Amino acid sequence: MLAIGVDVGGTSVRAGVVDEQGALLDTARTGTPSGEVALEDAVTSVIEELRNRHEVGAVGLAVAAFVRPDRRGVLFAPHLAWRAAPVGDRIAKRVGLPVTLEHDANAATLGEHRFGAARGARVVTLVALGTGIGAGLLLDGRIFRGAHGVAPELGHLCVVPGGRPCSCGKYGCWERYCSGTALAATAIEFLARHPGRSTVLAREIAGDPGSVTGRRVAGAARDGDPVAQLAMAELARWLGEGLALVADVYDPEVIVIGGGVSESAPLFLDEAREHYAHAVTGAGHRPLARIRTAQLGDEAAIVGAATLAREESAGSYD
């Protein structure tokens, strides 16, 4: 059975038809509107576009939101219009297909477990480094969602008490030191701390600190900018420290690093592995998780959501 996975993000709604081998056969996309009704219109539109070209049996929605334990609705979505909304039931009624909701990081984790970097592993943690940190956890090959459907919020582990303010209302969260946004913030701090050391980065952002992005910092690091390289090293340190905390709690077999920042993994991942290996409890006396970059890229959530929808529709996943 073919299934449709829909990744509902803050800027775009991307959908794909996925077969039982995890292959993406066709895609559709549109922008993400701000209103609740308009958002559901957009989701329905990409589903119907693909249904006109393929015979499908189920739909999975991957959303950056707290999802109800029954996965029929959204409790809260910080970057989307839904609040306590029965999204799954409403979309299912409109398209006439069974619809399953899942947190986008959970969906990506499932996709990587079935068809990507964590294939066959028993305990898997995915850490998606983007604007913030998204995370997913599989125990014995099954998604762990917690008692209320909101686990695991690893990006909001406090790593620096009283540290940088976070949009969640706390201070010192892991994602404020290890994400694309954090990379830009660190670079700005280092530019002020080390005037005259930067070449590429300082020239690119002269007079406009707001133009600094994680992607630009990574590009400057590739071009040999000393300050950008310091910022990348700091990200590597915090990634390793955070992964050590994750390993202390979950003891995963595989840790998958995804998200947009993972595209720059050659600049930081080996160093992060070293920090992790030294910081984990029992260092030198325990097996270490294999740390891999995601293989499915930005298609992981689409593939995972479609796979979950297919398996639940067939009664093979509960």
C-alpha positions as CSV (number, residue, x, y, z in Angstrom):
1,M,0.0,0.0,0.0
2,L,1.2,3.5,-0.8
3,A,0.9,6.2,1.8
4,I,1.3,9.9,1.9
5,G,3.5,11.6,4.5
6,V,3.1,15.4,5.1
7,D,5.7,17.4,6.9
8,V,3.9,20.5,8.2
9,G,6.6,23.1,8.9
10,G,6.7,26.7,9.9
11,T,7.5,27.9,6.3
12,S,6.3,25.1,4.0
13,V,4.0,22.1,3.8
14,R,5.7,19.3,2.0
15,A,4.1,16.0,1.1
16,G,5.3,12.8,-0.5
17,V,4.0,9.4,-1.7
18,V,6.0,6.6,0.0
19,D,6.1,2.9,-0.8
20,E,6.7,0.0,1.5
21,Q,10.5,0.2,0.9
22,G,10.6,3.8,2.0
23,A,11.1,5.2,-1.5
24,L,9.7,8.7,-2.2
25,L,7.8,8.3,-5.5
26,D,6.2,11.8,-5.9
27,T,6.1,15.1,-4.0
28,A,4.0,18.2,-3.6
29,R,4.5,21.4,-1.6
30,T,3.0,24.7,-0.7
31,G,3.7,27.6,1.7
32,T,2.5,27.5,5.3
33,P,-0.3,30.0,5.9
34,S,-0.9,31.6,9.2
35,G,-4.6,30.8,9.9
36,E,-5.9,27.6,11.2
37,V,-8.5,27.0,8.4
38,A,-6.0,28.1,5.7
39,L,-3.4,25.7,7.1
40,E,-5.8,22.8,6.9
41,D,-6.7,23.9,3.4
42,A,-3.0,23.8,2.5
43,V,-2.5,20.3,4.0
44,T,-5.6,19.0,2.2
45,S,-4.4,20.6,-1.1
46,V,-1.1,18.8,-1.2
47,I,-2.8,15.5,-0.2
48,E,-5.4,15.8,-3.0
49,E,-2.7,16.8,-5.5
50,L,-0.9,13.5,-4.8
51,R,-4.1,11.4,-4.7
52,N,-4.9,12.6,-8.2
53,R,-1.7,10.8,-9.4
54,H,-1.5,7.8,-7.1
55,E,-3.8,5.3,-5.3
56,V,-3.0,5.7,-1.6
57,G,-4.4,4.1,1.5
58,A,-3.4,6.3,4.5
59,V,-1.9,9.7,5.4
60,G,0.6,10.6,8.1
61,L,1.1,14.2,9.3
62,A,4.5,15.1,10.8
63,V,4.1,18.3,12.8
64,A,6.3,20.4,15.1
65,A,3.8,20.2,17.9
66,F,2.7,18.5,21.1
67,V,0.5,15.7,19.8
68,R,-2.4,14.1,21.7
69,P,-1.6,10.6,23.0
70,D,-4.2,9.2,20.6
71,R,-2.4,11.1,17.8
72,R,-5.7,12.5,16.5
73,G,-5.1,16.1,17.4
74,V,-2.6,18.8,18.3
75,L,-2.3,20.1,21.8
76,F,0.1,23.0,21.0
77,A,2.2,24.0,18.1
78,P,4.5,27.0,18.7
79,H,5.1,27.8,15.1
80,L,1.7,26.8,13.6
81,A,-1.9,28.0,14.1
82,W,-3.2,24.9,15.9
83,R,-4.2,25.0,19.5
84,A,-6.1,22.1,21.1
85,A,-7.2,21.2,17.5
86,P,-8.6,17.8,16.3
87,V,-6.5,18.1,13.2
88,G,-6.4,14.4,12.4
89,D,-10.1,14.0,12.5
90,R,-10.8,17.1,10.4
91,I,-8.3,16.2,7.7
92,A,-9.5,12.6,7.6
93,K,-13.0,13.8,7.1
94,R,-11.9,16.1,4.2
95,V,-9.8,13.6,2.3
96,G,-11.7,10.4,3.2
97,L,-8.6,8.5,4.4
98,P,-7.3,7.4,7.8
99,V,-4.9,10.2,9.1
100,T,-2.3,9.8,11.8
101,L,-0.4,12.6,13.5
102,E,3.1,12.4,14.8
103,H,5.7,14.8,16.1
104,D,8.0,15.6,13.2
105,A,11.2,14.5,15.1
106,N,9.5,11.2,16.1
107,A,8.5,10.7,12.4
108,A,12.0,11.4,11.3
109,T,13.4,9.0,13.9
110,L,11.1,6.2,12.6
111,G,12.1,6.9,9.0
112,E,15.8,6.7,9.9
113,H,15.2,3.5,11.9
114,R,13.2,1.8,9.1
115,F,15.2,2.9,6.1
116,G,18.2,5.1,7.1
117,A,21.1,5.5,9.5
118,A,19.6,3.6,12.4
119,R,18.2,0.6,10.5
120,G,17.9,-2.4,12.7
121,A,19.1,-0.7,16.0
122,R,17.1,-1.5,19.1
123,V,17.5,1.9,21.0
124,V,17.8,5.0,18.9
125,T,17.9,8.7,19.7
126,L,17.6,11.3,16.9
127,V,18.9,14.8,17.5
128,A,17.8,17.3,14.8
129,L,19.9,20.4,14.8
130,G,18.0,23.3,13.2
131,T,16.7,26.6,14.5
132,G,16.5,24.7,17.8
133,I,16.8,21.1,18.7
134,G,14.2,18.5,17.9
135,A,14.5,15.0,19.2
136,G,13.0,11.5,18.9
137,L,13.5,8.3,20.8
138,L,12.9,4.7,19.8
139,L,12.9,2.0,22.5
140,D,13.0,-1.6,21.2
141,G,12.2,-0.2,17.8
142,R,9.0,1.7,18.9
143,I,8.5,5.4,19.3
144,F,8.6,6.6,22.9
145,R,6.2,9.6,23.4
146,G,6.0,9.8,27.2
147,A,2.8,9.7,29.3
148,H,1.3,12.8,27.7
149,G,2.7,12.6,24.2
150,V,5.3,15.3,24.4
151,A,8.6,13.4,25.1
152,P,11.5,13.9,24.5
153,E,12.2,17.6,24.6
154,L,15.9,17.3,24.8
155,G,16.6,20.7,23.4
156,H,15.3,22.2,26.6
157,L,17.6,20.3,29.0
158,C,19.4,23.0,31.0
159,V,23.2,22.8,30.3
160,V,24.1,26.3,31.6
161,P,22.1,27.4,34.7
162,G,21.3,31.1,34.2
163,G,22.7,31.0,30.7
164,R,21.3,32.3,27.4
165,P,17.5,33.0,27.5
166,C,15.4,30.5,25.5
167,S,12.1,31.0,23.8
168,C,10.6,28.4,26.1
169,G,11.0,30.8,29.0
170,K,13.9,29.1,30.6
171,Y,17.6,29.9,30.6
172,G,20.6,27.9,29.5
173,C,18.8,25.3,27.4
174,W,20.9,23.0,25.2
175,E,19.5,24.4,22.0
176,R,20.7,27.8,22.9
177,Y,24.3,26.5,22.6
178,C,23.9,23.7,20.0
179,S,21.7,24.7,17.0
180,G,21.9,26.8,13.9
181,T,20.6,29.8,15.9
182,A,23.1,29.1,18.7
183,L,26.0,28.9,16.2
184,A,25.1,32.4,14.9
185,A,24.9,33.8,18.5
186,T,28.2,32.2,19.4
187,A,29.9,33.7,16.3
188,I,28.6,37.2,17.2
189,E,29.9,36.8,20.8
190,F,33.3,35.7,19.4
191,L,33.5,38.5,16.9
192,A,33.2,41.0,19.8
193,R,35.6,39.1,21.9
194,H,38.3,38.6,19.2
195,P,38.2,41.8,17.1
196,G,40.5,41.7,14.1
197,R,40.8,37.9,14.1
198,S,37.9,37.3,11.6
199,T,38.4,37.7,7.9
200,V,35.6,36.2,5.9
201,L,32.9,36.4,8.5
202,A,33.6,40.0,9.6
203,R,33.7,41.2,6.0
204,E,30.4,39.5,5.2
205,I,28.4,40.9,8.1
206,A,30.1,44.3,8.4
207,G,27.5,46.8,9.7
208,D,24.7,44.2,10.0
209,P,25.1,41.7,12.8
210,G,21.6,40.5,12.1
211,S,22.7,39.0,8.9
212,V,24.7,36.3,10.8
213,T,23.1,32.9,10.4
214,G,24.3,29.4,11.2
215,R,24.7,28.6,7.5
216,R,26.9,31.7,6.9
217,V,29.0,30.8,9.9
218,A,29.5,27.3,8.6
219,G,30.4,28.6,5.2
220,A,33.0,31.0,6.7
221,A,34.5,28.1,8.7
222,R,34.9,26.1,5.5
223,D,36.7,29.1,4.0
224,G,39.1,29.2,6.9
225,D,37.8,32.1,9.0
226,P,39.3,31.7,12.5
227,V,36.3,33.1,14.5
228,A,33.9,30.9,12.5
229,Q,36.0,27.9,13.2
230,L,36.1,28.8,17.0
231,A,32.3,29.0,16.9
232,M,32.1,25.6,15.2
233,A,34.4,24.1,17.8
234,E,32.1,25.5,20.5
235,L,29.1,23.9,18.9
236,A,31.0,20.6,18.7
237,R,31.8,20.9,22.4
238,W,28.2,21.5,23.4
239,L,26.9,18.7,21.1
240,G,29.3,16.2,22.7
241,E,28.3,17.4,26.2
242,G,24.6,17.1,25.5
243,L,24.9,13.7,23.8
244,A,26.7,12.5,26.9
245,L,23.7,13.6,29.0
246,V,21.4,11.8,26.6
247,A,23.5,8.6,26.7
248,D,23.5,8.7,30.5
249,V,19.7,8.6,30.5
250,Y,18.8,6.5,27.5
251,D,22.0,4.5,26.7
252,P,21.2,4.4,22.9
253,E,22.8,2.0,20.5
254,V,22.7,4.7,17.7
255,I,22.5,8.4,17.9
256,V,21.4,10.0,14.6
257,I,22.3,13.7,14.0
258,G,19.8,15.3,11.6
259,G,18.5,18.8,10.8
260,G,19.9,21.5,8.6
261,V,23.1,21.9,10.7
262,S,24.0,18.3,10.0
263,E,24.8,19.3,6.5
264,S,28.0,20.8,8.0
265,A,28.8,17.7,10.0
266,P,32.4,17.3,8.6
267,L,33.2,20.6,10.4
268,F,32.1,19.4,13.9
269,L,31.0,15.8,14.2
270,D,34.4,14.1,14.8
271,E,35.2,16.7,17.5
272,A,31.7,16.2,19.1
273,R,32.3,12.4,19.2
274,E,35.5,13.0,21.2
275,H,33.8,15.3,23.7
276,Y,31.0,12.8,24.0
277,A,33.4,9.9,24.6
278,H,35.1,11.8,27.4
279,A,32.0,13.3,29.1
280,V,29.8,10.2,29.2
281,T,29.5,8.6,32.6
282,G,31.8,5.6,32.8
283,A,34.0,6.8,30.0
284,G,36.4,4.2,28.9
285,H,34.5,1.4,30.7
286,R,31.3,1.1,28.6
287,P,30.2,0.8,25.0
288,L,29.6,4.0,23.2
289,A,26.7,4.8,21.0
290,R,27.4,5.0,17.3
291,I,26.9,8.6,16.2
292,R,25.8,8.9,12.6
293,T,24.4,11.6,10.3
294,A,20.9,11.2,9.0
295,Q,20.7,9.4,5.6
296,L,17.2,10.5,4.6
297,G,17.9,14.2,5.0
298,D,14.8,16.5,5.0
299,E,12.7,13.6,3.6
300,A,13.0,11.6,6.9
301,A,9.8,13.0,8.5
302,I,7.8,12.5,5.3
303,V,9.0,8.9,5.0
304,G,8.5,8.2,8.7
305,A,5.0,9.7,8.8
306,A,3.9,7.8,5.8
307,T,5.4,4.6,7.2
308,L,3.6,5.0,10.5
309,A,0.3,5.8,8.8
310,R,0.6,2.6,6.6
311,E,1.5,0.4,9.6
312,E,-1.2,1.7,11.8
313,S,-3.8,1.4,9.0
314,A,-2.7,-2.2,8.5
315,G,-2.8,-2.9,12.3
316,S,1.0,-3.7,12.5
317,Y,2.0,-0.8,14.7
318,D,0.3,0.1,18.0
